[in-house]
Amino acid sequence: MTGTLAEITAESTSRFVQVDEHRIHLHDTGARTAEAASRPPLVLLHGGGPGASGWSNFSQNVPGLAEHFRVIVLDQPGYGRSDKPIVQDGVWTFNAYILSGVLDALEIPSVHLVGNSLGGGTSLRMALDYPDRVDRLILMGPAGGTLNIFSSDPSEGLKVLFGFYAPPGPSIEKMQHLIDVMTYDSSNVPPGVLEQRYAAATAPDAVEYVTRLFGTFGARGAGVPEELWRDVHRIPHKTLLTWGRDDRVLPLDGAFFMLKRMPDARLHVFPRCGHWAQLEHQAEFDALTVSFLTGP
């Protein structure tokens, strides 16, 4: 056990690991309680919107979850302070390979995964390609795993997401619009997030990576780089699907597709909630996470 819960900050938990030629950044709380030391670590995987990073997605959740788990918050390749490589294969296949290498570097055999949006796709790919390294899954509006049954495709939120870098280019107004569409009530977003995410999204290496990534989703954002939905029936892991009732990025009807296809999935729907349940319903999300991952 290391440190105390009061010492958990972005700076105190920051570290880098090397996976092949890629330098990957993460936040690692360590096992700060005996309870945390007795359980598989918990890896939090952020979404793929412009300016996203592990800490920007999950900073409000880390202190509470670290009472129960060693929490590892990854900057997925292309985001935050991690390297931004050109991905030859599918992005989720590559991200799962990198995550497996991170676990090797940290000498961790298996983990629980919480994956939001892009991170949900990485979680699904991890469960498919490295099943023995995954214990339980919590998926928040996971990308790639669903087919919209009733909603339009691309969704309203994806059009806003993919349009962020479109001519005439990024702006602080576009970032505010993106935050508005990601949430049910954007007043729930802490002060400073708008400016922080805009600065991260407009860094030259981030612009290059994310515009390249968005291109793999089709010229108009309508394609799917890896059709994970075809294989979700092969994932036997105990899974909790969580969704915002008012998600305008990956609408709720996609949840019922996964619920029907996955062998051991259950669904929790947050009311008055968009694509960021971990922020808009932070206390309930944290309690649900602990209950699901520690239950029988």
Secondary structure, 3 states (H helix, E strand, C coil): CCCCHHHCCHHHHEEEEEECCEEEEEEECCCCCHHHHCCCCEEEECCCCCCCCHHHHHCCCHHHHCCCCCEEEECCCCCCCCCCCCCCCCHHHHHHHHHHHHHHHHCCCCEEEEEECHHHHHHHHHHHHCHHHEEEEEEECCCCCCCCCCCCCCCHHHHHHHCCCCCCCCCHHHHHHHHHHHCCCHHHCCCCHHHHHHHHHCCHHHHHHHHHHHHCCCCCCCCCCCCHHHCHHHCCCCEEEEEECCCCCCCCHHHHHHHHHCCCEEEEEECCCCCCHHHHCHHHHHHHHHHHHHCC
